[in-house]
Amino acid sequence: MRILAGLVGLALLAGELARRGESVLAQPKAWDDLVAGALLLMLALAGARARPALHAAGWALFTGVMLATLGVNLDAWMTDAAKPCAGLYSGALLAMLGVGAAATLWWARRR
C-alpha cells in the first residue's frame, strides 16, 4: 500500500508539473494536487513510522481532491463545454476516486 502511495504521489506531482510547467506554484488551481501528491509521497517514505491514521488522512485528502476535480469536470462535460476528452478524463477521475476511497478504508481499519 505504501508503494501505491508513492506512485500516486509521484504521478500527481509529475502530472501537475507537466501540465502547468514552471508556473505551477503561481497557479492556485494546482495547489490541491500538489499538496495531496506531496503528502502521499511523504507518507510512503515515512512508511511504518507514520501511524495508520495519518495514512488514512493522506488518502482521504487525495480522495477529496479527486472528488472535487470530478465534480468540476462533470459539470463542464454535462453543460457541453468545449473540453476535449471530458468523458475519458471523468472515467479516470472516477477510477482514482475509487482507489483513494479503498485505500482510505484499508488504512482506517489498521491499528
C-alpha positions as CSV (number, residue, x, y, z in Angstrom):
1,M,0.0,0.0,0.0
2,R,2.9,2.3,0.7
3,I,4.3,1.7,-2.8
4,L,0.9,2.7,-4.2
5,A,1.0,5.9,-2.2
6,G,4.5,6.7,-3.5
7,L,3.4,6.0,-7.1
8,V,0.2,8.0,-6.8
9,G,2.1,10.9,-5.1
10,L,4.7,11.0,-7.8
11,A,2.1,10.8,-10.5
12,L,0.2,13.7,-9.1
13,L,3.3,15.9,-8.7
14,A,4.7,15.0,-12.1
15,G,1.3,15.5,-13.8
16,E,0.8,19.0,-12.3
17,L,4.4,19.9,-13.2
18,A,4.0,18.7,-16.8
19,R,0.6,20.3,-17.1
20,R,1.4,23.7,-15.7
21,G,5.1,23.9,-16.2
22,E,7.3,26.3,-14.3
23,S,4.4,28.5,-13.2
24,V,2.9,25.6,-11.1
25,L,3.3,27.4,-7.8
26,A,1.8,30.6,-9.2
27,Q,-1.5,28.8,-10.1
28,P,-3.7,28.1,-7.1
29,K,-5.7,25.5,-9.1
30,A,-2.6,23.3,-8.9
31,W,-2.1,23.5,-5.2
32,D,-4.6,20.9,-4.1
33,D,-3.0,18.2,-6.3
34,L,0.5,19.3,-5.2
35,V,-0.4,19.1,-1.5
36,A,-2.1,15.7,-1.9
37,G,0.7,14.3,-4.0
38,A,3.4,15.6,-1.7
39,L,1.6,14.2,1.4
40,L,1.2,10.8,-0.2
41,L,4.8,10.7,-1.2
42,M,5.9,11.7,2.3
43,L,3.7,9.1,3.9
44,A,5.1,6.5,1.5
45,L,8.7,7.5,2.5
46,A,7.8,7.5,6.2
47,G,6.3,4.0,6.0
48,A,5.6,2.4,9.3
49,R,6.9,5.4,11.2
50,A,3.7,7.2,10.3
51,R,0.6,5.9,12.2
52,P,-2.2,4.3,10.1
53,A,-4.4,7.3,10.9
54,L,-2.0,9.6,9.1
55,H,-2.0,7.3,6.1
56,A,-5.8,7.2,6.1
57,A,-5.9,11.0,6.3
58,G,-3.5,11.3,3.4
59,W,-5.6,9.0,1.3
60,A,-8.8,10.8,2.4
61,L,-7.3,14.1,1.2
62,F,-6.4,12.6,-2.1
63,T,-10.0,11.2,-2.4
64,G,-11.5,14.6,-1.7
65,V,-9.3,16.3,-4.3
66,M,-10.3,13.7,-6.9
67,L,-14.0,14.1,-6.0
68,A,-13.8,17.9,-6.3
69,T,-12.0,17.6,-9.6
70,L,-14.5,15.1,-10.9
71,G,-17.4,17.4,-9.9
72,V,-15.8,20.3,-11.9
73,N,-15.1,18.1,-14.8
74,L,-18.6,16.5,-14.9
75,D,-20.1,20.0,-14.8
76,A,-18.1,21.1,-17.8
77,W,-18.9,17.9,-19.6
78,M,-22.7,18.0,-18.9
79,T,-23.0,21.6,-19.9
80,D,-21.3,20.8,-23.2
81,A,-18.3,22.9,-22.6
82,A,-15.6,22.6,-25.2
83,K,-13.4,20.3,-23.1
84,P,-11.7,17.6,-25.2
85,C,-11.9,14.1,-23.8
86,A,-14.0,15.1,-20.9
87,G,-15.6,11.6,-20.8
88,L,-12.3,9.8,-20.7
89,Y,-11.0,12.2,-18.0
90,S,-14.1,11.7,-15.9
91,G,-13.6,7.9,-16.1
92,A,-10.0,8.3,-15.0
93,L,-11.0,10.5,-12.1
94,L,-13.7,8.1,-11.1
95,A,-11.2,5.3,-11.0
96,M,-8.8,7.4,-9.0
97,L,-11.6,8.2,-6.6
98,G,-12.3,4.5,-6.2
99,V,-8.6,3.8,-5.5
100,G,-8.5,6.6,-2.9
101,A,-11.6,5.5,-1.1
102,A,-10.5,1.9,-1.0
103,A,-7.0,2.9,0.3
104,T,-8.6,5.3,2.9
105,L,-10.8,2.5,4.2
106,W,-7.9,0.0,4.2
107,W,-5.8,2.3,6.4
108,A,-8.7,3.2,8.6
109,R,-9.1,-0.4,9.6
110,R,-5.5,-0.7,10.7
111,R,-4.5,-0.1,14.3
